[in-house]
């Protein structure tokens, strides 16, 4: 070692290699716009301008996207419209199964959003706590984290404040600790969790909340996260804030009625919201992450050169009609 600092190009390629897992996977030099080494004649081709996130998505192919699994997709119906929620059984299998049992029993139909706390969460529940749960369970053992083994995480190169590693698994934001061999979902905007009391095993999915604030990561590994909102966040984030403790509505007439919650698979095909989301295990996603790390839109003057896991919204779009009909 000669003690000299690596060149910006080498630092960029190294960072991209960490992001991708291997530089060859995404062409780290191309992602960074690295220049040719000294002494190499310049190419006759003009230097390509780095892509913006919108341009990366516009250049994506059909294989960069995946449809939602109707077996694990919920439709929350409000008077203002539909909220589409994707569940993740690989992180919270017992809670997902229990919520799906509650949905099949129409447990949530006619209940209400009882709490809207500014910059924090929207929560719905049975205000009286007396509605029967049928074949479902009222409480379950906590599923705050799971083994890291078996997970293919698309890691971010940038450090995370709350964990040794952060990245994505199937579109869900995750954190991990290799030394402990554990991984967990993180509280980004739009994540869905199961409310509980002080006992860690006192939740089960009868009370659900959605994060509408700026990433309350201090909740990570303290609540069971089980899904995320794919579309309809604006219907939740724009709700009137509650004036009571923790944003609770103080009067019954303030509560927002829930018309129904249904599993997409149990909704007639003609009435489904057919969506697809960007896969997070592709080179296109890695390019999208890089575009979020270093914003190339004309408005940005100082690229951040880093990105937080909660500042990478996973794009979703209507699924092409021909594919949705399959």
N, C-alpha and C positions, 0 to 999 in steps of 0.2 A: 504494500500500500504506500502511496506517495503522499497521502494526506490531503490531496486536492479534492474539492467538492465536485460531484458528478455534474455533467452538463444538464441544462434544462431538458434537453431532448431525452437523455438517459433517465432522468427522474420521471418524466412523463410516461415513457414506455414502461418503466418499472411499476408505476402506479397502475397503469392500465393492465399490466400483467397480473397484479394482485386482484384487480377488479374482475378480470375474466377468468382467473384460475390458471390460465396459460395464455401468453401473448398471442400464440398462433390461433387461438379460438376466435378472436375478434380482430386480429390485425392491429396490435397495439400501436404501432408506429403510425398507421393510417388514422386511427382514432385521434391521436394527439396532433396530427399534422406535422410530424417530425421531419426535419430537413435531412438531406443526405449528408453523410460524413464529409469532412474536409477532404479535398482532393478529388472527389467524384464529380465529373462534369454534370452540370445541371440538366435536368430533363427538358426536352422541348415542350412538354405539356405544361400548361399553366398550373400554378398552385391552386388546389381546390379550396374554396372557402368552407370553413367548418359549418356543419349543418346545425340548424336550430332544431329544437325538439319537434316542432310542427313539421319540419322538412323530413326528419327521421321517420316520423309516423306516416307521412305521405308516401315515402318510398318503401314502406313495409309491404310484405307479401301476405297472402292468405295464411300461409303456414306460421306466421308470426303471431297469430291470434288463436284463441281457443274459445269454444262456446261454453256458457255456463252449464253446469250439470243440473238438470231439472230435478233430480232426486235430492239435491242439497241446496236448492234455491227457494227463498221465501218471498211472497208478495204481501207486504204490509199495506193494507188499503185504508187510506184516510179520506176524509171528505174532500181534501185538496188534491188527491191523486195517489199514485202508487209508488212505494219505496221497494226497491229490489235489493235483497240481502243474500249474499253468498255465505254458506256455512262451511266450516273446515273440520271435518271429522278426524283428520290426521293429527290435530292438536288438541281437540277436546271431544273425543268420540262419545263419551257418556253424556255430556251436556247436549251435544248435537242430537243424539238419539232421543233424549228426553224432550228437548224443544220440539222436535218433529212429532213426538207422541202427543204433546200438548196441542200442537197445531191440528193434528188429525182429529183430536177430540173437540176442536173448536173452542179451546179454553180461552183464547185471547179475544174472541169475537165479542164486541160490546164493552170490553174494558176500555181503558183510557190512558193517555199520556198524562202522568200525574206530576211530573217534575221537569222543568227546563231551567237549568242553571247556566247563567251566562259564561261563555268561554270554558265550558266544562262538558256537561252531558244533557241529553234528553233521555228520560226514563219512563217506561210504561209498566203497569202492574195492576193487580186487583186492589183498589183502594181500601177495601174492607178486609182483604186477606182471607176470605172465607170460601171462595169458589172451589168446588171439587176439582181435583186434577185427573180423575179417571185412572187410566192404566199407567199414567206417568208417575214420577216421583217428585215430591215437593222439595227434597234436598238431596244433594249428591256430594261425594268426595271431591275436593278441589282438584282442578286440572290446570294449575298455574304454569306448568312447564312439562316437557317431555324429554326423552333421551335424544341426544344429538345424532346418535347412530341411525343410519337409514335416511337421513335428510340430505337432499342435494340443495345446498344453499347457494344462491348467487350472491356472493359477498361483495360488499362495498369496500373500496380501498381506504376510505376515510375513517378516522377513529370515531367511535361512538362514546357519548358521555356516560351511558349507563351500562355498557357491556363490552367485553373484549372484541366482539364481532357483531356486525349487523348486516342485514341483506334481505333477500326475498325467497320465499318458497311458494310456488304456484300463485304468485301475485300477492301473497300476504307478507306484511313486514314482520321480520323476525330478528331476534337477537340470540346470541349463543355464547357459551363459555366452554371452549374445548377442554380446559383443565378439569372442569366438573363433568364434562360430557353431557351438558344439558342445553336445551333450546327453548325459546318461548316467544309467543306473539307479543307485539308491542302496541302501546296505546297511541296510534296515529289517528288523525282525523278520519271519522267514518267507521272506526272499529266498533264491533258489537260485543258487549260483555254481559255476564250474568251477575246481577246484583246479589249481595249477601249481607248478613249481619256480622258481628264480631267474630263468630266462630267461622273458621275457614271452610268448613263443610256445611254451611247454612244456606248456600245458594243451590240452584238447580235449573234455573231458566224461567221460573214463573215471573220474575222481574228481569227485564232486559233493558240495557241502556246503549246509547250510541254516543260516541265522542263527537262533540260539536265545537270543541275548543282547540287550543294549540298544544297538542301532544302532551297530555299529563302522564309522562313516562314514569313518574314516581309510583303509579299504580301497577306498573309491570310486576308480574309474579305475586301480586296481591289480590287479583281478581281473575276469574276464568274468562278469557276471551274466546269467542267461538265463531266469529264471522266478521263480515264487513259489508258496508253499504256499497252497492255497485252503481245505482242510480236513484235519484230522488232525494239526495241530501238536502237540497234547497227547501224541501217541504218540512224538514226537521229543523234545520239551522235557523229558519226564519220564524219559528214559533214564538209567541209572546213569552217573555221570561216570567217565571214564578216569583212572587214576592215573599214567600215564606222561607224558612230555613232550608238551605241547600237548593233553593229554587223551586220548592214545592208550591203548587197552586193551593191557595188557602180556601178557596170556595169551589164546590163541586161544579158549578156552571163554568168555571174557567178551564176545566179539564178538556183535553182534545180527544173526542171519541175515536176508538178504533173500530172500523166497520168489520174488518176480518183480517186474518192472516192465513194464507194458504201456501202449501207446497206447490211449486210450479208444475211438478209432474201430475198433480191432481186437478190442474186447471185445463180446460179444453185448449187444444193447440191454437185455435183462432183467437183466444183471449190472452195468450202469453205475451210477455215482453221479451222478444228474442234478442239477446245481447251476446257479444263476444268481448273478451278482455285480452289485452296484450300479454303474451307469454313472457315470463321473466327468466327463461332459460335459453335465450337466443342472442345472437350477435346484435340483432336490431335493438333489443332491450339494453344491451351494454352501450350501444351508441346513444340511445335515449338518455341513459344515466349520465354519460359524458356531456351531453348537451345540457342537462340540468346542472351539472357541476360547473361548467363554464358557459354561461349564457352568451350566445352569439347574436341575439337580436340587436338591432341598431341602438335601441334605447339603453342597453347596458354598457357602461363605460369601464367598470372594474369587475372582471369576472371573479367569482368567489373562490374558484379552484378547489372547492370541496362541497359536499352535499350531505345532508342528514337523511336518514332512512325515512323520516316522516315528511320530507320535502320532495318525495318522488311519487306523485300521484300516479296510480296505474290506470292508463286510459281504457275506456270501454266505449263501444260503439254498437249501433244496430247491426245485427247479423244479416248478411245478404239474404234476400227472400228465398233464393234457390237453395241455399244451404239450410235455412231454417225449416224448410219443408221436408227435409230428409228424415 
